[in-house]
Amino acid sequence: MTARTELLTLIAAGAVIAGCDSRPLGVAEAGAPGGVATAPSLVAGPEGMSKTAISGTIANLAGGNPGRLVVTPSGRCHFFDLPVTNVYSGDIVGTVTFHESNHAACDFSDLVGSGPFDGTVTWNGRTGMISGQWTTNCNADLSQPIGLSCDGTTNARGSGGLEGVQFHTVWGPGWYPFAYTGTAFAQ
């Protein structure tokens, strides 16, 4: 494998979701000592659901090979069916696989990606499966380890022990480790 092919594989494998920090991140709360709450705050959510602020990090554990790679004459590289396994820490804890479709300039000066994701996680003492959709948009940033800064969103629904829970997070910008913040909605 050439150095360029190795770089393309490495970048594609980790281009979307992100890093790890073993420390959970607190939820900012007005009036709390140091501005950090010791527990997430709950408020009434839509349709009788509670709403909990969540935060943490996402670490890249492993990347696979794309199921298909297409390089266009215009210099765009398209990676399809690329499995990337990440580890969530913080308020959500567990391993999640992102099934990525990434579209980038072959020099990786930009990248957009999206696809489904699924995995087993624990949130608020409850363990179950989550599945949903993610998106990312990355731009050239030479201050980052691979020259890209990415940010994105995830939306998931829980099943099993997380039945009735929905998660919405935003993460980035930057590169591994990515910090995430968002909301868990529970019935």
C-alpha positions in Angstrom: 0.0 0.0 0.0 1.4 3.4 -0.9 1.8 6.1 1.7 -1.0 8.1 -0.1 -3.4 5.2 0.0 -2.6 4.6 3.7 -3.3 8.3 4.4 -6.6 8.2 2.4 -7.6 5.0 4.3 -6.7 6.6 7.7 -8.4 9.8 7.0 -11.5 8.1 5.7 -11.6 5.8 8.7 -11.6 8.6 11.2 -13.0 11.5 9.3 -16.3 11.7 11.0 -16.5 10.9 14.6 -14.2 11.4 17.3 -12.0 11.2 20.4 -11.9 10.2 24.0 -11.3 11.8 27.3 -11.9 9.6 30.4 -13.3 12.6 32.4 -17.0 13.2 32.2 -17.9 16.8 31.4 -20.2 18.6 33.7 -23.4 20.4 32.7 -23.1 24.2 33.3 -25.7 25.4 35.7 -26.2 28.9 37.0 -25.4 29.3 40.6 -23.6 26.0 41.0 -20.1 26.1 42.6 -17.6 26.6 39.8 -20.4 26.9 37.3 -20.7 23.1 37.0 -23.6 21.0 38.1 -23.0 17.7 39.9 -26.0 16.1 38.1 -27.8 16.9 34.8 -30.8 19.2 35.2 -34.3 18.0 34.1 -37.0 20.2 32.7 -40.3 19.4 31.1 -39.8 18.5 27.4 -42.2 18.2 24.5 -45.2 15.9 24.7 -44.6 15.0 28.3 -41.0 14.0 27.9 -38.3 15.1 30.3 -35.3 16.8 28.8 -31.7 16.3 30.2 -28.6 18.1 29.1 -25.8 15.7 28.1 -22.1 16.1 27.3 -18.9 14.1 26.9 -16.4 12.9 24.3 -16.3 10.5 21.4 -13.1 8.6 20.7 -12.2 6.7 17.6 -11.5 3.0 18.4 -11.1 1.5 14.9 -11.8 2.1 11.3 -12.5 -0.5 8.7 -12.1 -0.5 4.9 -14.7 1.1 2.7 -17.0 -1.3 1.0 -16.5 0.8 -2.1 -14.2 3.7 -3.1 -14.9 5.8 -6.2 -12.5 8.5 -7.4 -13.9 10.8 -10.0 -11.9 12.5 -12.8 -12.6 15.9 -11.1 -10.6 14.8 -8.0 -13.4 13.8 -5.6 -13.0 10.7 -3.5 -16.2 8.9 -2.4 -16.0 6.3 0.4 -19.1 4.1 0.9 -20.0 1.6 3.6 -17.0 2.5 5.8 -17.5 1.1 9.3 -15.9 3.3 12.0 -16.1 2.3 15.6 -16.1 5.0 18.3 -16.3 5.0 22.1 -18.6 7.5 23.9 -17.7 8.7 27.4 -19.3 11.2 29.7 -23.1 11.2 30.1 -23.4 8.5 27.3 -21.0 5.6 27.7 -20.5 2.8 25.2 -19.3 1.7 21.8 -21.1 2.9 18.6 -20.4 2.0 15.0 -20.8 4.7 12.3 -21.6 3.4 8.9 -20.0 6.2 6.9 -20.4 7.5 3.4 -17.8 10.3 2.9 -17.3 12.6 0.0 -14.1 14.6 -0.1 -11.6 16.3 -2.3 -8.9 13.7 -2.8 -6.4 16.1 -1.3 -8.7 16.1 1.8 -9.1 19.9 1.8 -12.8 19.3 2.5 -15.1 16.4 3.4 -18.8 15.9 4.0 -20.2 12.7 5.4 -23.4 11.1 6.7 -25.0 7.7 7.4 -26.6 5.5 10.0 -25.0 4.5 13.4 -25.8 2.0 16.1 -24.4 0.6 19.3 -24.9 -0.3 22.9 -24.6 2.5 25.4 -25.5 3.4 29.0 -27.2 6.6 29.9 -28.6 7.6 33.3 -28.2 4.1 34.6 -30.1 2.5 31.7 -28.3 0.3 29.1 -29.7 -0.4 25.6 -29.2 0.0 21.9 -29.3 3.3 20.1 -29.5 3.8 16.4 -29.9 6.9 14.2 -28.3 9.2 11.7 -25.3 11.5 11.7 -23.9 14.2 9.5 -20.6 16.0 9.3 -18.9 18.8 7.4 -15.1 19.2 7.5 -12.9 22.1 6.3 -9.2 22.5 5.8 -7.5 23.4 9.1 -3.7 22.9 9.3 -3.8 23.2 13.1 -5.6 19.8 13.3 -3.6 16.5 13.2 -4.8 15.5 9.7 -5.5 18.9 8.4 -9.3 18.9 8.7 -11.6 20.4 11.3 -15.0 18.6 11.5 -18.2 19.2 13.3 -21.6 17.5 13.0 -24.8 16.2 14.5 -26.3 12.9 15.7 -29.9 12.0 16.3 -30.7 8.6 17.8 -33.6 6.6 19.3 -33.1 4.0 22.0 -34.4 0.5 22.3 -34.2 -2.3 24.9 -33.3 -0.6 28.2 -33.3 2.8 26.5 -36.8 2.4 24.9 -38.5 5.8 24.8 -35.3 7.8 24.9 -34.1 10.0 22.1 -30.7 11.7 21.9 -29.7 14.8 19.9 -26.0 15.8 20.0 -23.7 18.2 18.3 -19.9 17.7 18.3 -16.7 19.4 17.1 -15.2 21.5 15.7 -11.7 20.0 15.6 -10.4 16.5 15.4 -10.2 13.6 17.8 -11.1 13.8 20.6 -14.4 15.5 19.8 -16.5 17.0 22.6 -20.2 16.4 22.3 -23.1 18.3 23.9 -26.8 17.9 23.5 -30.1 16.7 24.9 -31.6 13.4 26.0 -35.4 13.2 25.8 -37.1 10.5 27.9 -40.6 9.4 28.6 
